[in-house]
Amino acid sequence: DRMDSIGFDWTPRGYSRMKWDEGFALLMAFGESNGHFDVPTSPELDRNSQEHRLHKWVESLHDMYRSCILGRKSGSLTDERVQLLLSNGFVFRNS
């Protein structure tokens, strides 16, 4: 995709900026270490910390997936990326 090739940032406004490759790698490492992909957050976490950024990135995945289900543009969450997440055990929220 041309937008990806020029480094367009698909992260929705209000979410911590994280590129797909970085977020996916961190999420897979989190899942391997914790046995799940429910990345917690806490008010004490620094907003720039890797944990907080990963939590916000995962929240953006759920939001983009919901938009996709509703037939809206879903940013960088392509069908291929959805399948990649699902094949690695990630579960999208239904609501």
Buried (B, 14 or more C-beta within 10 A) or exposed (E): EEEEEEEEEBBBEEBBEBBBEBBBEBBBEBBEEEEEBEBEBEEEBEEEBBBBBBBBBBBBBBBBBBBBEEEEEBBBBBEEBBEEBEEEEBEBEEE
